[in-house]
């Protein structure tokens, strides 16, 4: 891990935000790869956010939606892992036919902001370059 660009005016909040943004940039890398794979199957992805960190931070939700430039739908179910296990068990036992047909309750989408997306796109490019520089590639 490397932290760059810190100076005497960098606050703890600045470091927290930079960490959230770095996380979103890495999610963006995965999201781009998934989109490439899904384009071959002509499936339109829906970005659903779950987990304590995502669901408890509107700032993180905004950063992810802006970075990925796609609406983020926070999951209303706070125990997504337990729900998933239960649904898989129900499907495996034949009680339900296909878990993909079980409705999911979502909050209203967090919509991306185009201007912030452009800023995050440039920052993600800088981070990617730094990453490969640090790895010596």
N, C-alpha and C positions, 0 to 999 in steps of 0.2 A: 504494500500500500504506500502511496505517496500523496502528500498534501502539498500543493504548490500555491503560490500567490498570497501567502499570509504576510501581513505587515502589522505594525503597531496599532492600526485602527480596526483590525479584524476582531469582531465580537464573537462570543459563543453562539449567538443566533446566526451569524454569518456562517460559522462552521457547521451548524445543524442544517441550514438550508443547502449548503454545498454538498453535504452528505446525502440529503434527500434527492438533490439533482443528479448526483453521481449514480445513485440507485436507479433513477428513472432512465438515465442514459444506457445503463446495462439492460434494463427491461426493454428499451428500444431496440437494442441489438437482437434480442430474442424475438421480439415482436416482428421485426423485419424478416427474420428467417421463417417464422411461422406464416406470415403473409405470403411469402414466396412459395412455400409448400402448399398453402391453401389455394392460391391462384391456379395452380395446376388442377385442383379438384373443383374449382369454381364455387367455393364456399365463402360466403360473406361472413367475416368474423365479427363477433360482438365481444367487446372488452368488458369483463366483469371483474370488479375489485372485491377481494375478500381478505380476511385476516385482520388481526387487531390493529396493526400499524396503519394499514390502509384505511380501515373503517373509522378509526379514531382521529384521523388528521385530514381535514378539508384541504390544508396546504399541500399535503402529499398527493391527494386526489387531483388537485389542480395541476401540480407539476407533471404528474404522469399523463393526464389528458393532453396537456399542452405539448409535452415532449413527443408523445406518440401521435399527436394530431388526430385524435379520434375520441369520440365520446366514451367516457368511463361510467359504467353502471355499477354503483355500489350494491353489493348483495345484502339483502335484509337479514338473511340467516347469519347469525353470529357464530354458529358452530358448523361451518361449512365442511370441515373434515369429518365430523361425526355424521352429518347428513349424507355425505358421499358414501361413507362406509355402510350406513343403513340402507341406502338405495342399492348399492352393489349387492348386499346380502339379499334384499328383496328380489332383485333380478335373478341372482344365482339360484334362489329357491323356487323361482317360477311364479312368485306372487305378482310381480309386475313383469311385463314383457320386455320393455326397453326403457332404460332410465333417461334416455334423451327426450322422451315424451312427457316426463314429469315436469310440471311448470316450476319456474324459478321466480321468486319474488325479488324484484329489484327496486332500488330507489330511483328517483329521477336522475337522468344522466348529468354528469359533470361535463360540460361542453368545452372543447379546446378553444384557445384564443390564438388566432393566426399570427399576431404580432409576437406573442411570447413564444410560439412554436418556432418562428424564424430565429429568435435569440437562442433557444435551446438547441436547435439544429446545428448552429455554428459552434456552440459550446460542446456538444457531443462530438463533433468532428475534431475539436481541439483535444478532448479527452482521449479519443481513439488514437490520435497521433502520439500523444504522450505515453499512452499504454504501450504502443508498439516500440517507441523509443526506449522505454524502460526495460522492455523484454529483449532489446537488441535485435529486433526484426526489421 
